[in-house]
Amino acid sequence: MPAIEQLPATNRTKPLFSPSDATVIFVLGGPGAGKGTQCANLVRDFGFKHLSAGDLLREEQNRKGSEFGDMIKEYIRNGQIVPMEVTVQLLENAMKSAMDHENKHKFLIDGFPRKMDQALKFEEAVCPSAFTLFFDCPEEVMQQRLLERGKTSGRADDNEESIRKRFKTFEETSMPVVNYYKEQGKVVWVTATAGPDEVYKVTKEKFAERGIVPTSSTTVKSS
């Protein structure tokens, strides 16, 4: 991968893909809102390709010969957001690969955009989004879920102090993105306090209102 200023996505001023080439749905929600569970359901029933910005960054930092591996490690270690150009380029590469090798043209981009500049850069250089799927959940519910998960997850950030910091970061950097798209009528807002089955039922209903239906008429009940 070239230097940041040489990345194709950094210098492009017209999207690589149009909405007729690819359907992109951003998936946002606070830590513990249940994004991963719901994305898995949507992949299974709707044929989406699930791309996690965090997973792509973790894979890149461990990829042999990666020019950005050490830099990504440093940012993640310090709880900072990796330069948007790198994240946007990794997402673009993953979309291209899925289109070329898996014939996938519908994408759920999970946990992205985390900041306003990421949203604007992605839509400018890669593809305009169809809408943002936002899972809204009170902090006390998310904290309870994360602390419960922390008993078995082994994740260093599933503790009370880290959770409070993650909530604050989400509120300050990601909620402006949600509100920006909400003003454009481009947010599917799902209350995520109920159990996963009920949340998924509502999500499917809201997708249907947007003209997005399961790829099969028979879908497996979510677990």
Backbone torsions as a table, in degrees:
resi	resn	phi	psi	omega
1	MET	NA	133.3	-177.8
2	PRO	-73.5	177.8	176.6
3	ALA	-61.8	157.5	-173.8
4	ILE	-53.0	-45.7	-175.8
5	GLU	-68.6	-12.4	179.6
6	GLN	-100.4	-2.7	-179.9
7	LEU	-63.4	135.7	-180.0
8	PRO	-52.8	-43.7	-177.2
9	ALA	-66.6	-22.3	-178.4
10	THR	-70.1	-36.9	-172.7
11	ASN	-102.1	-9.3	-177.1
12	ARG	-75.4	136.0	179.0
13	THR	-113.8	3.6	176.8
14	LYS	-130.8	136.9	-177.0
15	PRO	-58.6	139.6	176.6
16	LEU	-65.6	-39.8	-179.1
17	PHE	-116.7	146.1	174.3
18	SER	-99.6	166.4	177.4
19	PRO	-60.0	-19.4	175.6
20	SER	-79.0	-21.0	177.0
21	ASP	-82.5	-39.0	-172.4
22	ALA	-151.0	140.1	172.0
23	THR	-99.7	117.6	-178.6
24	VAL	-114.4	124.5	175.9
25	ILE	-119.8	119.2	173.1
26	PHE	-76.8	140.1	178.9
27	VAL	-120.2	114.3	-178.4
28	LEU	-126.3	157.7	178.8
29	GLY	169.4	153.8	-179.7
30	GLY	-63.5	165.7	176.4
31	PRO	-57.4	124.5	-179.8
32	GLY	90.7	7.3	-180.0
33	ALA	-76.2	-14.9	177.3
34	GLY	99.5	22.3	-177.8
35	LYS	-59.1	-45.9	-176.1
36	GLY	-61.5	-43.7	179.3
37	THR	-61.6	-45.9	-177.5
38	GLN	-70.8	-35.9	176.2
39	CYS	-61.5	-41.2	179.0
40	ALA	-61.3	-40.5	177.5
41	ASN	-63.3	-43.8	-177.9
42	LEU	-68.0	-37.1	176.0
43	VAL	-61.4	-45.7	-177.4
44	ARG	-62.7	-44.7	-170.9
45	ASP	-95.9	-26.0	-173.4
46	PHE	-111.1	-7.0	177.7
47	GLY	77.3	22.4	177.4
48	PHE	-73.6	156.0	165.3
49	LYS	-96.2	124.7	-177.5
50	HIS	-93.8	119.0	176.3
51	LEU	-117.1	122.8	176.3
52	SER	-105.0	119.5	179.2
53	ALA	-57.8	-41.1	179.7
54	GLY	-62.6	-43.2	179.0
55	ASP	-63.4	-42.2	-179.8
56	LEU	-62.7	-39.9	178.1
57	LEU	-66.4	-40.5	179.5
58	ARG	-65.9	-39.9	178.0
59	GLU	-64.1	-42.2	-178.3
60	GLU	-65.8	-37.8	-178.0
61	GLN	-68.1	-23.2	-179.7
62	ASN	-100.3	-2.3	-177.9
63	ARG	-74.2	128.4	-178.5
64	LYS	-60.8	129.5	177.8
65	GLY	84.2	3.4	-179.2
66	SER	-66.1	128.4	179.2
67	GLU	-69.3	-23.9	-174.7
68	PHE	-107.4	2.6	-175.3
69	GLY	-55.2	-51.5	-177.8
70	ASP	-65.4	-39.3	-179.9
71	MET	-64.0	-43.5	179.7
72	ILE	-62.0	-44.4	179.0
73	LYS	-56.9	-43.5	-177.8
74	GLU	-64.0	-43.9	-180.0
75	TYR	-64.8	-46.6	-178.2
76	ILE	-64.6	-41.0	-179.8
77	ARG	-60.3	-35.6	-178.3
78	ASN	-91.5	6.4	178.6
79	GLY	68.9	22.4	-179.1
80	GLN	-99.4	160.6	179.1
81	ILE	-85.8	128.2	-179.8
82	VAL	-62.5	144.6	178.7
83	PRO	-47.1	132.8	-170.8
84	MET	-60.1	-31.4	-177.2
85	GLU	-60.0	-37.9	-179.5
86	VAL	-68.2	-47.4	-179.2
87	THR	-62.5	-44.7	-179.9
88	VAL	-62.2	-41.9	180.0
89	GLN	-65.5	-40.6	178.7
90	LEU	-63.3	-39.9	177.5
91	LEU	-65.5	-42.6	177.9
92	GLU	-59.8	-46.4	179.8
93	ASN	-60.2	-41.5	-179.0
94	ALA	-67.2	-38.9	177.0
95	MET	-63.7	-46.1	179.2
96	LYS	-57.8	-46.5	-178.6
97	SER	-61.7	-43.9	-179.3
98	ALA	-65.9	-36.8	179.2
99	MET	-69.6	-41.3	-175.9
100	ASP	-76.2	-38.7	-171.0
101	HIS	-106.0	-21.3	-178.1
102	GLU	-118.7	-2.3	-176.5
103	ASN	54.8	38.9	177.7
104	LYS	-97.7	134.5	-179.8
105	HIS	-132.5	6.5	176.8
106	LYS	-121.0	125.7	-171.6
107	PHE	-127.5	133.2	167.0
108	LEU	-102.1	116.4	178.9
109	ILE	-103.9	107.1	-167.2
110	ASP	-91.9	128.9	177.2
111	GLY	73.6	24.1	-179.2
112	PHE	-148.5	143.2	-1.4
113	PRO	-81.4	138.5	-179.2
114	ARG	-87.1	-16.3	178.9
115	LYS	-139.6	160.4	-177.1
116	MET	-61.1	-40.4	-177.8
117	ASP	-65.8	-31.7	176.6
118	GLN	-64.4	-43.5	-179.4
119	ALA	-60.4	-48.8	-176.6
120	LEU	-65.8	-41.6	-178.7
121	LYS	-66.6	-42.9	-179.7
122	PHE	-61.3	-46.7	-177.6
123	GLU	-69.6	-30.3	178.6
124	GLU	-72.4	-39.6	-169.9
125	ALA	-105.6	-26.7	-172.4
126	VAL	-112.6	-64.2	-177.1
127	CYS	-167.3	135.9	172.7
128	PRO	-64.3	141.7	178.9
129	SER	-82.4	152.2	174.8
130	ALA	-74.9	-48.0	175.7
131	PHE	-169.7	174.5	175.5
132	THR	-109.7	127.1	175.0
133	LEU	-92.0	114.8	-175.3
134	PHE	-115.7	122.1	176.6
135	PHE	-96.0	111.0	-175.4
136	ASP	-96.0	124.6	-176.0
137	CYS	-148.0	134.8	179.1
138	PRO	-62.0	147.6	-177.3
139	GLU	-59.2	-36.3	-177.4
140	GLU	-66.1	-33.2	177.8
141	VAL	-70.9	-45.1	-180.0
142	MET	-63.0	-40.1	-179.9
143	GLN	-63.2	-41.9	178.6
144	GLN	-61.0	-42.7	179.7
145	ARG	-64.2	-43.3	-176.9
146	LEU	-68.4	-39.7	178.5
147	LEU	-65.9	-36.6	176.8
148	GLU	-65.7	-44.8	179.1
149	ARG	-62.3	-36.8	-177.6
150	GLY	-61.6	-21.4	179.4
151	LYS	-65.3	-26.5	-176.4
152	THR	-126.7	-13.5	-171.8
153	SER	-74.0	-29.6	-174.9
154	GLY	74.6	4.2	179.8
155	ARG	-78.2	129.8	-176.5
156	ALA	-66.8	-21.3	-175.9
157	ASP	-96.2	5.4	176.1
158	ASP	-90.6	57.6	175.2
159	ASN	-135.8	162.7	-169.8
160	GLU	-57.9	-44.7	-177.1
161	GLU	-64.0	-47.6	-179.9
162	SER	-64.8	-38.1	-179.2
163	ILE	-61.8	-44.3	179.6
164	ARG	-61.1	-40.2	178.5
165	LYS	-64.7	-41.0	-179.1
166	ARG	-66.2	-39.0	177.0
167	PHE	-61.5	-44.6	-178.2
168	LYS	-62.8	-44.7	178.6
169	THR	-61.0	-43.4	-179.3
170	PHE	-63.4	-44.7	-178.1
171	GLU	-62.6	-40.6	-174.8
172	GLU	-80.2	-34.0	-172.8
173	THR	-108.1	-35.7	-174.8
174	SER	-93.4	-33.5	179.9
175	MET	-61.9	-35.1	174.4
176	PRO	-58.9	-32.2	176.9
177	VAL	-66.2	-47.3	179.3
178	VAL	-58.7	-45.7	-178.1
179	ASN	-66.9	-35.1	177.1
180	TYR	-60.2	-48.3	-179.2
181	TYR	-73.5	-29.4	177.0
182	LYS	-61.8	-41.1	178.9
183	GLU	-62.6	-25.8	178.8
184	GLN	-89.4	0.3	-176.1
185	GLY	72.8	24.8	-174.9
186	LYS	-116.7	38.9	174.8
187	VAL	-128.5	129.1	168.2
188	VAL	-98.2	110.0	-171.0
189	TRP	-99.7	116.5	-178.1
190	VAL	-120.2	124.1	175.1
191	THR	-74.2	124.9	-169.5
192	ALA	-113.4	31.1	-179.8
193	THR	-82.5	-25.9	-178.0
194	ALA	-74.7	-178.7	176.6
195	GLY	-68.6	164.7	-174.9
196	PRO	-59.8	-35.7	-180.0
197	ASP	-63.6	-44.6	-178.5
198	GLU	-67.9	-40.9	178.9
199	VAL	-62.8	-40.4	-179.6
200	TYR	-67.4	-37.6	177.9
201	LYS	-58.6	-46.6	179.4
202	VAL	-65.4	-41.4	179.9
203	THR	-59.0	-45.6	179.5
204	LYS	-62.1	-40.1	179.1
205	GLU	-62.8	-41.1	-178.7
206	LYS	-72.1	-32.5	174.5
207	PHE	-65.1	-41.6	179.3
208	ALA	-59.8	-38.0	177.8
209	GLU	-62.6	-24.9	178.5
210	ARG	-94.4	5.4	178.4
211	GLY	82.3	15.7	179.1
212	ILE	-106.8	116.6	-175.3
213	VAL	-121.2	159.1	178.6
214	PRO	-57.7	150.6	-179.4
215	THR	-72.8	-18.9	177.4
216	SER	-125.7	147.5	179.7
217	SER	-73.1	-19.8	177.7
218	THR	-110.7	116.0	178.7
219	THR	-113.4	144.7	-179.3
220	VAL	-74.0	140.0	178.5
221	LYS	-62.9	133.5	179.6
222	SER	-69.4	147.7	-177.7
223	SER	-102.2	NA	NA
